[in-house]
């Protein structure tokens, strides 16, 4: 994982932090300029915690240590990310709630775009282009994203499938080969079923792509290629809801890239699909 996006990482992992970790997280997010001019000892004293606790927090959010975290944070302070998010209040009008939801969605997409790593994304596109078969796995809301991905990739002419059931996921993953790709979608990155699917797909020799939140997890670290999303949690809207939009957008971007590279083959597939769909119309 590239050593950047300090604040985004903190926000993505916040709900999983311990009380001490949330204390450090709040201090960093609310006082970024103080942090970049402070030593680890000064931060520990301000928060009344051990230096080791601060160091472990930096490691927890994916940095090698406090200094690496400071460097990443400094780049964000120099080029600040404007916080356009507004909390929804009980007294807000219907239009106001709608505006805040839309702004939150826009922010999720903008922040996710910032953390997309060129090399990882290019590898993902190439893996999909060279795949004999692509399978998409996801549970709950991510399962709907997996089905949407399958619906799109059907048009590319590459054989694809989507599985929401955990038993079907591992059964299908066990039959993959080195010429296939498994795309595992999980907001938390800590879903046991998704981790099992990843392990089975890797044992079968398939290339694995994981789409998950910007945080360290067994899922993100175990995949061949990881693509990250960023989203915040609010009182009326969990981060998993807005992350779904980021997941869908990543799928769309992968699909369009593959479609461009397979233009002629895709046109043939599209014509067959359109002819078949026309039978459904009156």
Order of alpha helices (4+ residues) and beta strands (2+ residues): alpha-alpha-alpha-alpha-alpha-alpha-alpha-alpha-beta-alpha-beta-alpha-beta-alpha-beta-alpha-beta-alpha-alpha
